Structures are given as structure tokens and as C-alpha cells.
Amino acid sequence: QVQLVESGGGSVQAGGSLRLSCAAFGYIDSMYCMAWFRQVPGKEREGVAIIASDELTTYADSVKGRFTISKDNAKNTLYLQMNSLKPEDTAMYYCAAERRGCPSYYSDYDHLVRPALPLEADFDYWGQGTHVTVSS
């Protein structure tokens, strides 16, 4: 069984930064696909960023250039560095893990097989969430 515990959420003004962490416990290794999602009340959970076992990444257009997903395999920890935050980034943020690997696609841009933007149904393991509030 895998347990995921997020931390690092909080309140920040627009333009500020936060770093979210997700500590993984249990049987999990570097081959797992890891991702960050976010959700606001009344809306579906949306994929924000994903990182494959080879550390290739994909981002939602809404966060591209502002957010960075990374992981420390030695610490079994996933991170999301969020810069230039906007009020529309306000949400509950969740990390997720999947042992079967990431969904993927072939990128004509850089000729790599990249992880696809994550869907909620692709992941088996979830954290409890950490809330981020960005004020204008």
C-alpha cells in the first residue's frame, strides 16, 4: 500500500511563490508515475503537472512556465514549485501516484515519448490535499 502526504500549502499574494511537497510512504519506487492535480469546489479535478520515471515532464497550459514538478527518489518526495502565482491558482492541490507508469504520447516537437497530461482515472493513489489561496 502507498500513502501520500502533501504539505506546503498556504496563503500568498499574487506574484508570490510556494513549494508543495508530497512525501510517499510504503512500497513505492522511482518507476512510479507521479503527478499533481488541483480542484476547486464545483469543478472536476484537473491535472497540473506529471513526471515520469525518466523524469520527463508535462504541464497544463495554464501553469506552463510558472510551475515546476520534480522528485527526489532518495527521499521518496515529489515537489511542485509554483512561481508567479495568480488568484486563479487558488485550489486544493493533490499529489497522485500510479505504479503502472505514466500515460504517454509521442512529441513531434522534440521527438520524445513524453508523459501525457494526467487524468484522475489514471491514478490509484492519492494524498489528502493541501490548500493554496492566492489573493489579488
VMD Tcl script that draws the C-alpha trace (Angstrom):
set ca {
  {0.00 0.00 0.00}
  {1.16 3.54 -0.74}
  {0.41 6.58 1.38}
  {0.93 10.12 0.10}
  {1.11 13.15 2.39}
  {1.10 16.67 0.94}
  {2.38 19.80 2.67}
  {3.39 23.35 1.83}
  {0.06 24.91 1.02}
  {-0.95 28.29 2.38}
  {-1.94 31.82 1.52}
  {0.13 34.07 -0.71}
  {-0.36 37.26 -2.68}
  {-0.48 37.26 -6.45}
  {3.00 37.09 -7.90}
  {4.31 35.11 -4.96}
  {5.68 31.58 -4.75}
  {5.00 28.37 -2.86}
  {6.59 24.94 -2.93}
  {4.38 21.95 -2.33}
  {5.83 18.65 -1.14}
  {4.39 15.15 -1.27}
  {6.03 12.50 0.89}
  {5.41 8.91 -0.19}
  {5.31 6.04 2.28}
  {5.05 2.32 1.70}
  {6.06 0.31 -1.34}
  {6.88 2.95 -3.93}
  {9.91 3.30 -6.16}
  {11.32 5.54 -8.87}
  {9.35 3.71 -11.58}
  {6.05 5.13 -10.35}
  {4.35 7.84 -12.34}
  {3.73 10.92 -10.15}
  {1.51 13.91 -10.73}
  {-0.08 16.98 -9.20}
  {-3.76 17.78 -9.57}
  {-5.89 20.63 -8.31}
  {-9.57 21.09 -7.65}
  {-11.88 23.97 -6.84}
  {-15.39 23.47 -5.45}
  {-17.91 22.53 -8.10}
  {-15.30 21.61 -10.70}
  {-13.58 18.42 -11.72}
  {-10.07 17.63 -10.54}
  {-7.62 18.78 -13.22}
  {-4.13 17.58 -13.94}
  {-1.50 20.27 -13.41}
  {1.84 18.51 -13.95}
  {3.17 15.00 -14.38}
  {6.63 13.43 -14.12}
  {7.57 10.04 -15.49}
  {10.18 7.60 -14.17}
  {12.69 9.02 -16.68}
  {11.91 12.48 -15.24}
  {10.33 13.81 -18.41}
  {7.53 16.23 -17.54}
  {4.36 17.72 -18.97}
  {2.38 20.71 -17.75}
  {-1.10 22.09 -18.21}
  {-1.05 25.19 -20.42}
  {-2.39 27.26 -17.52}
  {0.76 26.67 -15.44}
  {3.43 26.19 -18.10}
  {6.45 28.40 -17.44}
  {5.35 29.11 -13.85}
  {5.22 25.70 -12.16}
  {7.95 23.05 -11.98}
  {7.42 19.44 -10.95}
  {10.36 17.46 -9.60}
  {11.10 14.50 -7.41}
  {13.79 13.25 -5.05}
  {13.84 9.47 -5.35}
  {16.17 9.08 -2.36}
  {13.64 10.90 -0.17}
  {10.53 9.46 -1.88}
  {9.27 13.02 -2.21}
  {7.52 14.84 -5.02}
  {7.60 18.63 -5.32}
  {5.70 21.36 -7.10}
  {7.44 24.72 -7.25}
  {4.84 27.38 -8.01}
  {6.01 30.83 -9.07}
  {4.17 33.92 -10.30}
  {1.02 32.69 -8.64}
  {-2.33 34.03 -9.78}
  {-5.69 34.16 -8.00}
  {-6.97 31.51 -10.41}
  {-4.37 29.09 -8.99}
  {-6.39 29.00 -5.77}
  {-7.41 25.38 -5.24}
  {-6.88 22.22 -3.25}
  {-3.76 20.55 -4.60}
  {-3.36 16.78 -4.58}
  {-0.46 14.53 -5.43}
  {-1.07 11.18 -7.05}
  {0.93 8.06 -7.86}
  {0.49 5.20 -10.29}
  {2.66 2.05 -10.30}
  {1.84 1.11 -13.92}
  {3.69 4.12 -15.30}
  {2.51 7.29 -16.96}
  {0.17 7.56 -19.89}
  {2.31 8.86 -22.70}
  {2.38 10.35 -26.16}
  {4.99 10.93 -28.87}
  {6.04 14.55 -29.09}
  {6.63 15.71 -32.67}
  {8.24 18.83 -31.19}
  {11.23 17.15 -29.53}
  {10.78 13.56 -30.77}
  {10.42 12.17 -27.27}
  {7.85 9.92 -25.68}
  {6.51 12.26 -23.02}
  {4.05 11.68 -20.18}
  {0.57 12.81 -21.12}
  {-1.31 15.43 -19.11}
  {-2.77 13.35 -16.30}
  {-6.37 12.33 -15.87}
  {-7.82 11.48 -12.48}
  {-8.81 7.97 -13.62}
  {-5.18 7.12 -14.44}
  {-4.05 7.16 -10.80}
  {-4.63 4.72 -7.96}
  {-3.00 6.50 -5.03}
  {-3.90 9.96 -3.71}
  {-2.92 12.27 -0.90}
  {-5.37 14.17 1.28}
  {-4.62 17.51 -0.36}
  {-3.12 20.83 0.67}
  {-4.90 24.13 0.06}
  {-3.41 27.06 -1.80}
  {-5.00 30.50 -1.67}
  {-3.72 33.32 -3.88}
  {-5.09 36.77 -3.17}
  {-5.07 39.67 -5.60}
}
mol new
graphics top color blue
foreach p $ca { graphics top sphere $p radius 0.5 }
foreach p [lrange $ca 0 end-1] q [lrange $ca 1 end] { graphics top cylinder $p $q radius 0.2 }
display resetview
